[in-house]
Amino acid sequence: MTTEGPLNVARPDDERAALLVWMKDTLRPEYGERPLKPRREPLHELISTILSQRTTHADEEAAYQELRMLGDWDAIIAAPTEQVAHSIRRSNYPESKAPRIQATLVALRDSPGGYDLDFLRDLPVRDALKFLTDLPGVGIKTASLVLLFNYARPVFPVDTHVHRITTRVGAIPKMGEQAAHRALLKVLPPAAPFLYELHVNLLRHGQRVCSWHDPKCGVCVLKSRCDAHAQYGDQVPAWKG
């Protein structure tokens, strides 16, 4: 298809920043306003986010609940890794997640704050991200999610849905998820409630409309300003992030 003017991805930062504001405002009538309130305790959020990778929300919750049946965090550290893996079997790749969870818990137990993460509320954002990403098996997405969801810090978690939609629309060029965190923060307002609502509603949109394969462009509220739709119409190819 032909397009009028440059694609979003070729526009300057201020125009792509305005595009992201438009996306947030356009998604709100579809999925609702999302007040920023912690949904669970910080360490629960951290461990559940590790479990959530390539896993449905229902299976993530089931895996977390069975993991906690092993006992407190010290008991989970002390349990045989095979037993931890069995307890989280509803999560994909339990054999790799179990040792990562145990190693993360050991690192927290031995840190000055122990299992209490509330010191992250007042730590400079860069230092808070470094503390979390220095934990075994904790990447930038998990660290950002804990800081935003639990402590209203101005960071932006980029999961597969956020990455796919913002790239297709043209808010950022195509790049890996890690780089996308930096690229999006560069053009997003440093306002935690804004970042939270945009993240959650992009996730909903990715699950329901802008799927990785055969996206439902015909009903997409973002299509009027979407680079992928401008190029391919309703035949947007499968995502190959």
C-alpha positions as CSV (number, residue, x, y, z in Angstrom):
1,M,0.0,0.0,0.0
2,T,1.1,3.6,-0.5
3,T,1.3,6.0,2.4
4,E,1.1,9.8,2.7
5,G,4.1,11.3,4.3
6,P,6.8,9.5,6.2
7,L,6.1,6.5,8.4
8,N,5.9,7.1,12.1
9,V,9.2,5.3,12.7
10,A,10.9,8.0,10.5
11,R,9.5,10.9,12.4
12,P,11.4,12.9,15.1
13,D,11.2,12.0,18.8
14,D,8.6,14.6,19.7
15,E,6.1,13.3,17.1
16,R,6.6,9.7,18.2
17,A,6.1,10.9,21.8
18,A,2.8,12.4,20.8
19,L,1.9,9.2,19.0
20,L,2.4,7.3,22.2
21,V,0.1,9.7,24.1
22,W,-2.5,9.2,21.3
23,M,-2.2,5.4,21.7
24,K,-2.8,5.6,25.4
25,D,-5.8,7.9,25.0
26,T,-7.2,5.7,22.2
27,L,-6.9,2.5,24.1
28,R,-8.5,3.8,27.2
29,P,-12.1,3.7,25.8
30,E,-11.5,0.1,24.7
31,Y,-9.9,-1.3,27.9
32,G,-10.6,1.3,30.6
33,E,-8.7,3.6,32.8
34,R,-6.1,1.6,34.8
35,P,-5.3,3.2,38.2
36,L,-1.9,2.3,39.5
37,K,-2.3,0.1,42.5
38,P,0.0,-2.7,43.6
39,R,-1.7,-6.0,42.7
40,R,0.5,-8.2,45.0
41,E,3.5,-8.0,47.4
42,P,6.8,-7.0,45.8
43,L,8.5,-10.4,46.2
44,H,5.4,-12.1,45.0
45,E,5.5,-9.9,41.9
46,L,9.1,-10.6,41.3
47,I,8.8,-14.4,41.5
48,S,5.6,-14.5,39.6
49,T,7.1,-12.4,36.8
50,I,9.9,-14.9,36.5
51,L,7.2,-17.7,36.3
52,S,5.2,-15.7,33.8
53,Q,7.7,-15.9,31.0
54,R,6.1,-17.8,28.0
55,T,3.3,-18.8,30.4
56,T,-0.4,-17.9,30.7
57,H,-1.6,-15.9,33.7
58,A,-3.6,-18.8,35.0
59,D,-0.7,-21.2,34.9
60,E,1.6,-18.6,36.4
61,E,-0.7,-18.2,39.4
62,A,-1.1,-21.9,39.8
63,A,2.7,-22.4,39.7
64,Y,3.2,-19.7,42.3
65,Q,0.6,-21.1,44.7
66,E,2.1,-24.6,44.5
67,L,5.6,-23.2,44.9
68,R,4.5,-21.5,48.2
69,M,3.2,-24.8,49.4
70,L,6.8,-25.8,49.9
71,G,7.0,-23.3,52.7
72,D,8.6,-19.9,53.3
73,W,11.4,-18.5,51.1
74,D,14.1,-20.2,53.2
75,A,12.3,-23.5,52.7
76,I,12.1,-23.0,49.0
77,I,15.9,-22.3,48.9
78,A,16.6,-25.4,50.9
79,A,14.3,-27.7,48.8
80,P,15.8,-29.9,46.1
81,T,15.8,-28.1,42.8
82,E,13.9,-31.0,41.3
83,Q,11.1,-30.5,43.8
84,V,11.0,-26.8,43.1
85,A,10.8,-27.5,39.4
86,H,8.0,-30.0,40.0
87,S,6.0,-27.4,42.0
88,I,6.2,-24.9,39.2
89,R,5.5,-27.4,36.4
90,R,2.4,-25.4,35.3
91,S,4.9,-22.7,34.2
92,N,6.8,-23.3,30.9
93,Y,10.5,-24.3,31.3
94,P,10.3,-25.2,35.0
95,E,13.7,-26.9,34.9
96,S,15.4,-23.6,34.0
97,K,13.2,-21.4,36.1
98,A,13.6,-23.4,39.4
99,P,17.3,-22.8,39.8
100,R,17.0,-19.2,38.8
101,I,14.3,-18.6,41.4
102,Q,16.4,-20.3,44.1
103,A,19.5,-18.3,43.1
104,T,17.5,-15.1,43.2
105,L,16.1,-15.9,46.7
106,V,19.6,-16.7,47.9
107,A,20.9,-13.4,46.6
108,L,18.0,-11.5,48.3
109,R,18.4,-13.4,51.6
110,D,22.1,-12.5,51.7
111,S,21.5,-8.8,50.8
112,P,21.3,-6.0,53.4
113,G,17.5,-5.8,53.1
114,G,16.9,-9.5,53.0
115,Y,13.5,-10.4,51.4
116,D,12.2,-6.9,52.0
117,L,12.3,-4.9,48.8
118,D,10.8,-1.7,50.1
119,F,14.1,0.2,50.0
120,L,13.6,0.3,46.2
121,R,10.9,2.9,46.7
122,D,13.5,5.6,47.5
123,L,16.6,4.4,45.7
124,P,17.5,6.3,42.5
125,V,15.8,4.5,39.6
126,R,19.1,3.6,37.9
127,D,20.4,2.0,41.1
128,A,17.1,0.2,41.7
129,L,17.2,-1.3,38.2
130,K,20.8,-2.3,38.7
131,F,20.0,-4.0,42.0
132,L,17.2,-6.0,40.5
133,T,18.9,-6.9,37.2
134,D,22.0,-8.0,39.2
135,L,19.9,-10.8,40.7
136,P,20.2,-14.1,38.9
137,G,17.6,-14.6,36.2
138,V,16.1,-11.1,36.6
139,G,16.1,-9.0,33.3
140,I,15.1,-5.5,32.6
141,K,11.4,-6.4,31.9
142,T,11.0,-8.1,35.3
143,A,12.9,-5.3,37.1
144,S,10.9,-2.6,35.5
145,L,7.6,-4.3,36.2
146,V,8.4,-4.6,39.9
147,L,9.5,-1.0,40.2
148,L,6.5,0.4,38.3
149,F,3.7,-1.9,39.7
150,N,4.8,-1.9,43.3
151,Y,6.7,1.4,43.8
152,A,5.3,3.7,41.0
153,R,8.7,4.3,39.7
154,P,8.8,5.9,36.2
155,V,10.0,2.9,34.2
156,F,8.3,1.0,31.4
157,P,8.2,-2.8,31.2
158,V,8.4,-4.0,27.6
159,D,6.9,-7.5,27.3
160,T,6.2,-9.2,24.0
161,H,2.9,-7.4,23.5
162,V,4.2,-3.9,24.1
163,H,7.3,-4.6,21.9
164,R,5.2,-5.9,19.0
165,I,2.6,-3.2,19.0
166,T,4.9,-0.2,19.5
167,T,7.1,-1.6,16.7
168,R,4.2,-2.2,14.3
169,V,2.7,1.2,14.9
170,G,6.1,2.8,14.5
171,A,6.7,4.4,17.9
172,I,10.2,2.8,17.8
173,P,12.3,1.1,15.1
174,K,12.6,-2.7,15.1
175,M,15.0,-3.7,17.8
176,G,15.3,-6.3,20.6
177,E,13.2,-6.0,23.7
178,Q,16.1,-4.9,25.9
179,A,16.9,-2.0,23.5
180,A,13.2,-1.2,23.3
181,H,13.1,-0.3,27.0
182,R,15.6,2.5,26.5
183,A,14.1,3.6,23.2
184,L,10.6,3.9,24.6
185,L,11.6,5.6,27.8
186,K,13.4,8.2,25.7
187,V,10.0,9.4,24.3
188,L,7.6,8.5,27.1
189,P,6.6,11.0,29.8
190,P,8.2,10.1,33.2
191,A,4.8,9.7,34.8
192,A,4.2,6.3,36.5
193,P,0.3,6.4,36.2
194,F,0.7,7.1,32.4
195,L,3.3,4.4,32.0
196,Y,1.2,1.8,33.9
197,E,-2.0,2.4,32.0
198,L,-0.2,2.3,28.6
199,H,1.6,-0.9,29.6
200,V,-1.5,-2.7,30.8
201,N,-3.7,-1.6,27.9
202,L,-1.1,-2.5,25.3
203,L,-0.9,-5.9,26.9
204,R,-4.7,-6.3,26.6
205,H,-4.6,-5.1,23.0
206,G,-1.9,-7.5,22.1
207,Q,-3.8,-10.4,23.6
208,R,-7.1,-9.6,22.0
209,V,-6.3,-7.7,18.7
210,C,-2.7,-7.2,17.7
211,S,-1.6,-10.8,18.0
212,W,1.7,-12.1,16.7
213,H,0.0,-14.0,13.9
214,D,-3.1,-12.8,11.9
215,P,-3.7,-9.6,13.9
216,K,-7.3,-8.4,13.7
217,C,-6.6,-5.2,11.9
218,G,-10.2,-4.7,10.8
219,V,-11.2,-3.9,14.4
220,C,-8.0,-2.3,15.6
221,V,-8.5,1.2,17.0
222,L,-4.9,2.1,16.3
223,K,-4.9,1.2,12.6
224,S,-5.5,4.8,11.4
225,R,-2.0,5.7,12.5
226,C,-0.2,2.3,12.3
227,D,2.8,1.9,10.1
228,A,2.2,-1.8,9.6
229,H,-1.4,-1.2,8.5
230,A,-0.2,1.7,6.2
231,Q,2.2,-0.7,4.5
232,Y,0.2,-4.0,4.5
233,G,-3.5,-3.1,5.0
234,D,-5.3,-5.9,6.7
235,Q,-2.6,-8.4,5.8
236,V,0.0,-7.5,8.4
237,P,2.5,-10.3,8.4
238,A,3.2,-12.5,11.5
239,W,5.5,-10.9,14.1
240,K,9.1,-12.1,13.9
241,G,10.5,-10.2,16.9
